[in-house]
Amino acid sequence: MKRILYFLLGLLAFLSLLCSIAASCVTNAALMKQGFLQHSQTAHLSVPASRYGDYAAALGNYLDGKSDLPRVPVKDGQGGVTEAFSEKENAHLADVRGIVNALKIIRWAGGGLLIAAFALLYFKNKANPAPFFADAVRGFALSALFLLLLATVLAIWGAVNFDGLFVTFHKVIFTNELWLLNPNTDLLVALMPLPFFIWYAGEMLKSMLPVLGMMALIIIGWLKTRKTQKETETK
């Protein structure tokens, strides 16, 4: 039971960090604009590249909960704003914002719960903390190993068939088919074609590398400690 507890706490710790990074990347207007400039195809919808910054800011603010709808300046330059996307696109974006909100909840609630649980467990075992720390390191190492293996499977899947991974992800995450948009008529998917998501996933992965590296170090540290303990026991 104790091993399962520390494993779950490790999962909570790493997922809190990864969700925090994911939420920051998804709402990063500057990063989004960079992706638009590289991959968007919107000329047929009368949206030039010079306006990509406006659309990136509108999306970033909306997904971050700073506006009730994505709005951009009126393109004639006379002042005022207009809705950036259609009703169907806005309905899908509402679903996406729900996911971003869930990431934020995991970030803060997960982090707070982890700190509270660790404080309680530490004070409960402060008379003999060595077994507590050993169990905690083991649990964190196993949770890190689990997440790294899962990440490896997803990375291989994405490298071999990103389209399949993308579709499966949407079918699992969304309970409707609002995400099935047409790049010929729907600006949102014209701004974000599949190559955009491939690039964005790569940028997000780069942002997560410090956490993934920390997970690998915890695994290595646990394995070395375990080896040392076994050598000591055999002497």
ABEGO torsion letter per residue (X at the ends): XAAAAAAAAAAAAAAAAAAAAAAAAAABAAAAAAAAAAABBAAAAGBBAAAAAAAAAAAAAAAAGABABBBBBBAAGAEEBBBABBAAAAAAAAAAAAAAAAAAAAAAAAAAAAAAAAAAAAAAAAABAAAAAAAAAAAAAAAAAAAAAAAAAAAAAAAABAAAAAAAAAAAABABAAABBBAAABAAAAABBAAAAAAAAAAAAAAAAAAAAAAAAAAAAAAAAAAAAAAAAAX
